[in-house]
Amino acid sequence: MKRTLIASSLGLLIALTGLRPAYAGPGHDHGDAPAAPSANGPQRQPDGSVFLPKPAQRQLSVRTVVTEAAELPRTVELNAKVQMDPNAGGKVQPLNAGRIEPGPRGLPNPGQMVRKGEVLAYVVPSAAPIERSNQAAQLAELRAAKALADKRISRLQELADTVPRKEIEAAESEAASLSARIAAVGGGLSTREALVAPVSGVIASANVVAGQVVDARELIFEIVDPSRLRIEALAFDAAIASSIGTATMALGNQRVPLTFIGASRSLREQALPLAFRAQGAALNQLAVGQPVRVFVQTKDKVKGIPVPVASLMKNPANQTVVWVKTAPERFEPRTVTTEPLDGVNAAVTSGLEPGDRVATQGATLINQVR
């Protein structure tokens, strides 16, 4: 009986011991126990919102803006390209084929400032040996005729009392004509063509080196004024040209206003070219031929809420969302539909209400909280 009672007690003790987890003593654990999450750090809540304490908001530089509804112009985003302004830029091309020689300051480098009328390089005309021989022979004949004309003038001047005045004047006129012809032919053999800057600006491209042989009308230098450029956009809807209100171009966080010049009357690759003029110091970071985006604001209106483009994020479902501050330390995602506005701001047409506080700066970091 006593053995039976002891066996039953041991079995009960083993059973109770098996139901409880065993822990190692102090200093003998392996660090496998999961750390308890901090209740004071940024957390993604089960409903999708983000808990962001005030210290974390200051550390992440979170900024918000109060939204307001307005009548906004309907905007169309167009692909465009930077071009040279024909009134503020130019090309340097030789009229004759020849060999390049450096100018007084050497050959200009890309990015170098030049002034209108400055000599950039020289072109020594190239001619076949037979052509140069013919010119040299013609020059020799003219010089011989000039010497005879000078002697004839001397004889006539000695007989000025007996010779009519008109014969002396005719001889002098012939000598002057021969001098001019000698100068013209001699200049053709030794003169080099000067390539001058047609406008003041910056060298955009330089395509020659010293001693290079170039053909006539070959592009040698391009000069542009970086503060005055032409923007050409392509519109596949020809009706846009008749309803353009204003236009802007986005350069990073800057918004550059554009002036509409006119629309072409011929299609290019099934698109209508639209010309805009841009001015300002922000254009210094653009290069001729660089692709840009132009936002054309039409005369049609749409009701929406303007928000910065930096506020627009993507959720795991690839939907456009903005983060709205609903409490001092709480941000909720709102799915929105947007339309382009000016490249820096976008028009939210649904998903927001006037008065909502939308996160602008730091929205990317809020979207990454898990």
Phi and psi in degrees as a GROMACS rama.xvg file:
@    title "Ramachandran Plot"
@    xaxis  label "Phi"
@    yaxis  label "Psi"
@TYPE xy
-65.5485  -41.1668  LYS-2
-63.8894  -39.018  ARG-3
-63.4176  -40.4953  THR-4
-66.8943  -40.1476  LEU-5
-65.4597  -42.0755  ILE-6
-63.8142  -38.5554  ALA-7
-66.7582  -38.6714  SER-8
-66.1912  -41.1298  SER-9
-64.1689  -41.3398  LEU-10
-63.2426  -40.5192  GLY-11
-65.9611  -39.7908  LEU-12
-64.6287  -40.9642  LEU-13
-65.0666  -41.5248  ILE-14
-63.7515  -43.3349  ALA-15
-66.8392  -37.5583  LEU-16
-65.2261  -35.4866  THR-17
-70.696  -18.6478  GLY-18
-84.2385  -12.9582  LEU-19
-110.996  140.083  ARG-20
-70.6449  146.523  PRO-21
-96.2217  134.707  ALA-22
-113.863  145.271  TYR-23
-76.2675  158.671  ALA-24
-72.0351  171.208  GLY-25
-59.3706  132.225  PRO-26
86.6339  -3.89162  GLY-27
-113.66  4.37127  HIS-28
-79.5609  158.697  ASP-29
-105.021  10.7959  HIS-30
72.2351  24.0643  GLY-31
-88.6848  -8.75938  ASP-32
-72.234  129.771  ALA-33
-66.0743  142.546  PRO-34
-76.6544  141.158  ALA-35
-71.4712  134.199  ALA-36
-64.4409  145.373  PRO-37
-78.5244  129.822  SER-38
-81.6719  -7.55577  ALA-39
-105.491  0.390829  ASN-40
-98.1097  169.222  GLY-41
-60.4237  132.126  PRO-42
-140.745  146.209  GLN-43
-90.518  122.374  ARG-44
-80.4574  160.82  GLN-45
-58.3551  -29.9099  PRO-46
-82.8466  4.17726  ASP-47
96.7191  -13.3546  GLY-48
-74.9696  170.148  SER-49
-121.981  128.46  VAL-50
-90.5499  118.153  PHE-51
-129.985  104.838  LEU-52
-63.4048  161.53  PRO-53
-59.4329  -44.3033  LYS-54
-58.9851  -37.0609  PRO-55
-69.6156  -34.9817  ALA-56
-64.0971  -40.747  GLN-57
-68.8905  -36.3561  ARG-58
-67.9976  -36.5166  GLN-59
-87.3596  -0.312072  LEU-60
55.4358  48.6971  SER-61
-76.3985  130.531  VAL-62
-128.143  145.063  ARG-63
-126.104  163.336  THR-64
-138.301  142.955  VAL-65
-84.6486  126.216  VAL-66
-81.9941  151.3  THR-67
-138.924  137.402  GLU-68
-81.478  147.562  ALA-69
-157.926  164.799  ALA-70
-86.8367  110.556  GLU-71
-109.112  147.439  LEU-72
-71.1082  138.478  PRO-73
-68.89  129.06  ARG-74
-115.479  143.061  THR-75
-119.215  129.72  VAL-76
-94.2951  126.718  GLU-77
-123.636  146.608  LEU-78
-80.4809  136.655  ASN-79
-140.944  173.058  ALA-80
-141.449  143.329  LYS-81
-79.9555  132.184  VAL-82
-129.007  164.93  GLN-83
-75.6202  137.77  MET-84
-75.5994  119.41  ASP-85
-63.6933  -20.2423  PRO-86
-90.8814  -7.35832  ASN-87
-130.977  12.2979  ALA-88
-146.316  168.243  GLY-89
-164.231  169.913  GLY-90
-119.984  145.339  LYS-91
-110.237  118.678  VAL-92
-135.726  138.896  GLN-93
-77.3202  150.797  PRO-94
-85.0573  -21.8607  LEU-95
-130.503  153.844  ASN-96
-74.5446  147.368  ALA-97
175.677  -165.855  GLY-98
-107.431  137.598  ARG-99
-80.5678  134.402  ILE-100
-126.054  143.055  GLU-101
-63.2632  153.069  PRO-102
-81.2904  -169.963  GLY-103
-60.1247  -32.5065  PRO-104
-104.036  16.0062  ARG-105
81.4207  176.443  GLY-106
-72.3077  131.022  LEU-107
-68.9433  150.756  PRO-108
-101.574  154.609  ASN-109
-58.5932  134.936  PRO-110
92.2625  -5.46915  GLY-111
-80.5475  139.43  GLN-112
-79.1531  135.717  MET-113
-132.617  159.084  VAL-114
-111.053  156.246  ARG-115
-62.4442  131.027  LYS-116
88.8203  -4.95422  GLY-117
-72.9273  136.751  GLU-118
-77.8663  119.709  VAL-119
-93.9946  -35.4051  LEU-120
-165.996  171.3  ALA-121
-122.463  150.451  TYR-122
-120.013  115.295  VAL-123
-84.253  113.434  VAL-124
-60.5388  142.426  PRO-125
-104.317  135.114  SER-126
-138.507  150.321  ALA-127
-66.5506  152.803  ALA-128
-56.9413  -36.8356  PRO-129
-67.7684  -34.9446  ILE-130
-68.1774  -43.3014  GLU-131
-65.1831  -35.4069  ARG-132
-65.2692  -42.0316  SER-133
-64.3526  -39.2667  ASN-134
-66.9409  -38.8412  GLN-135
-65.6922  -39.7137  ALA-136
-65.9846  -41.0594  ALA-137
-63.8894  -38.0489  GLN-138
-65.1122  -39.0184  LEU-139
-64.8773  -41.3983  ALA-140
-63.8041  -40.7031  GLU-141
-66.0661  -38.5838  LEU-142
-66.927  -38.6917  ARG-143
-65.257  -42.6191  ALA-144
-65.1364  -35.1439  ALA-145
-65.4247  -39.5963  LYS-146
-64.0984  -41.6311  ALA-147
-65.7292  -38.3849  LEU-148
-65.1552  -37.8724  ALA-149
-65.6863  -41.0324  ASP-150
-65.2034  -39.8613  LYS-151
-63.675  -39.7557  ARG-152
-63.0409  -39.2589  ILE-153
-63.3105  -44.1216  SER-154
-64.7539  -42.2007  ARG-155
-65.8228  -36.6644  LEU-156
-67.2737  -29.588  GLN-157
-69.8485  -28.7825  GLU-158
-105.323  31.8208  LEU-159
-60.9263  -26.6999  ALA-160
-75.614  -24.7311  ASP-161
-109.819  -14.3447  THR-162
-100.57  136.359  VAL-163
-58.8853  148.205  PRO-164
-64.9604  -29.8482  ARG-165
-66.6106  -30.2496  LYS-166
-69.787  -37.5349  GLU-167
-66.1822  -42.5612  ILE-168
-65.2619  -36.9926  GLU-169
-65.2734  -39.296  ALA-170
-66.1197  -41.4955  ALA-171
-65.2529  -38.8113  GLU-172
-64.3568  -40.2022  SER-173
-63.9594  -39.9162  GLU-174
-65.6136  -39.8633  ALA-175
-65.7582  -38.4248  ALA-176
-63.9982  -41.2884  SER-177
-64.8012  -36.226  LEU-178
-63.655  -42.169  SER-179
-65.9775  -39.4769  ALA-180
-67.3254  -36.6467  ARG-181
-64.1217  -42.5163  ILE-182
-63.8942  -38.9628  ALA-183
-67.0333  -46.8221  ALA-184
-68.0165  -41.8834  VAL-185
-65.443  -36.0651  GLY-186
-66.2865  -34.2137  GLY-187
-66.6389  -26.5381  GLY-188
-82.5742  -28.2732  LEU-189
-118.862  -15.1759  SER-190
-75.9989  141.631  THR-191
-112.905  146.417  ARG-192
-80.1769  130.127  GLU-193
-92.9646  128.736  ALA-194
-96.3719  112.137  LEU-195
-110.351  155.573  VAL-196
-75.0521  123.352  ALA-197
-73.8102  -24.4632  PRO-198
-142.511  167.266  VAL-199
-89.4816  138.055  SER-200
170.37  -148.911  GLY-201
-118.546  140.249  VAL-202
-68.8933  113.926  ILE-203
-84.9943  -34.5561  ALA-204
-152.327  143.052  SER-205
-130.624  121.652  ALA-206
-115.962  20.7322  ASN-207
-136.962  162.362  VAL-208
-129.956  165.748  VAL-209
-61.9269  133.219  ALA-210
87.475  -4.10322  GLY-211
-71.1803  140.936  GLN-212
-94.3779  125.187  VAL-213
-120.758  158.206  VAL-214
-96.5081  165.843  ASP-215
-65.003  142.564  ALA-216
66.7657  13.8394  ARG-217
-78.2376  138.378  GLU-218
-72.3633  121.517  LEU-219
-103.536  -53.7891  ILE-220
-134.091  150.853  PHE-221
-121.192  133.272  GLU-222
-122.849  130.316  ILE-223
-132.111  155.391  VAL-224
-99.5512  108.205  ASP-225
-64.4562  -16.1629  PRO-226
-90.9173  -3.99598  SER-227
-135.257  107.652  ARG-228
-130.719  163.61  LEU-229
-113.968  132.554  ARG-230
-111.313  125.976  ILE-231
-113.95  117.525  GLU-232
-107.479  152.899  ALA-233
-112.487  120.797  LEU-234
-111.419  123.48  ALA-235
-84.1347  -9.56217  PHE-236
-109.101  110.754  ASP-237
-66.9016  -19.0416  ALA-238
-71.0636  -15.7188  ALA-239
-64.4742  -33.922  ILE-240
-61.8295  -27.9114  ALA-241
-91.1322  -3.80125  SER-242
-126.628  24.9706  SER-243
-77.3684  124.903  ILE-244
-95.5031  -71.1492  GLY-245
-132.64  168.999  THR-246
-146.658  145.397  ALA-247
-137.262  162.866  THR-248
-131.618  134.068  MET-249
-95.3943  125.1  ALA-250
-121.469  91.2816  LEU-251
67.9836  -122.166  GLY-252
-95.8871  4.59292  ASN-253
-98.0796  148.675  GLN-254
-118.234  116.542  ARG-255
-102.122  118.811  VAL-256
-72.0012  144.889  PRO-257
-118.432  147.852  LEU-258
-107.602  122.212  THR-259
-73.6386  125.934  PHE-260
-95.5439  -49.3659  ILE-261
170.253  171.282  GLY-262
-114.581  143.841  ALA-263
-69.6287  157.361  SER-264
-103.639  10.6654  ARG-265
-134.613  139.706  SER-266
-76.9476  149.799  LEU-267
-129.297  112.8  ARG-268
54.8461  47.5124  GLU-269
63.1666  20.7632  GLN-270
-130.626  153.077  ALA-271
-98.257  117.494  LEU-272
-71.3538  132.905  PRO-273
-116.704  130.04  LEU-274
-103.39  132.892  ALA-275
-128.933  150.464  PHE-276
-108.023  133.423  ARG-277
-123.436  140.669  ALA-278
-141.559  153.403  GLN-279
133.905  162.582  GLY-280
-70.2185  -22.8612  ALA-281
-66.0951  -17.6109  ALA-282
-74.7296  -7.79139  LEU-283
-64.6091  -20.6122  ASN-284
-88.9702  4.78124  GLN-285
-101.297  155.535  LEU-286
-126.049  150.439  ALA-287
-63.5143  130.411  VAL-288
93.2057  -4.95392  GLY-289
-74.2032  132.865  GLN-290
-75.9717  138.737  PRO-291
-137.752  172.82  VAL-292
-113.786  132.485  ARG-293
-114.761  132.826  VAL-294
-108.7  108.59  PHE-295
-95.2832  118.466  VAL-296
-93.9343  114.917  GLN-297
-82.0469  177.539  THR-298
-81.0166  -10.3124  LYS-299
-75.771  149.229  ASP-300
-113.214  150.596  LYS-301
-138.604  139.899  VAL-302
-85.6822  125.32  LYS-303
-164.045  -175.829  GLY-304
-120.119  117.69  ILE-305
-76.2453  130.599  PRO-306
-135.148  153.052  VAL-307
-63.7393  147.921  PRO-308
-62.4472  -28.3477  VAL-309
-65.19  -15.63  ALA-310
-81.9477  -17.0784  SER-311
-82.6588  123.973  LEU-312
-124.098  173.864  MET-313
-118.819  135.24  LYS-314
-92.646  175.614  ASN-315
-57.2605  -23.9599  PRO-316
-86.9959  9.03708  ALA-317
64.0941  30.73  ASN-318
-97.4944  148.933  GLN-319
-78.5445  126.074  THR-320
-132.05  158.542  VAL-321
-127.262  152.768  VAL-322
-99.6212  120.971  TRP-323
-107.233  131.152  VAL-324
-84.1107  108.51  LYS-325
-98.9586  -16.8519  THR-326
-147.64  166.638  ALA-327
-55.2065  -29.8198  PRO-328
-129.367  29.9442  GLU-329
-137.815  133.187  ARG-330
-126.728  132.941  PHE-331
-115.55  140.307  GLU-332
-81.4442  137.843  PRO-333
-122.795  124.053  ARG-334
-76.0845  127.489  THR-335
-130.591  161.788  VAL-336
-115.659  137.777  THR-337
-130.883  161.757  THR-338
-133.525  148.27  GLU-339
-64.1828  149.42  PRO-340
-123.634  -66.7679  LEU-341
-144.877  13.6563  ASP-342
92.2108  -32.8312  GLY-343
-97.8628  -36.1069  VAL-344
-116.889  158.524  ASN-345
-128.483  153.523  ALA-346
-98.3692  118.326  ALA-347
-88.7585  117.742  VAL-348
-95.6846  -18.7413  THR-349
-157.653  152.496  SER-350
106.246  -12.8693  GLY-351
-126.918  156.186  LEU-352
-120.738  146.616  GLU-353
-57.4491  135.798  PRO-354
99.743  -12.3692  GLY-355
-66.3829  143.927  ASP-356
-96.4557  108.73  ARG-357
-99.49  133.437  VAL-358
-72.9123  126.772  ALA-359
-106.424  -70.4288  THR-360
-81.8448  131.81  GLN-361
88.7167  4.64736  GLY-362
-65.0887  -33.4191  ALA-363
-62.7648  -40.0868  THR-364
-70.8433  -35.6845  LEU-365
-63.9989  -38.7304  ILE-366
-67.2701  -18.7665  ASN-367
-92.9574  -5.22015  GLN-368
-69.1113  130.433  VAL-369
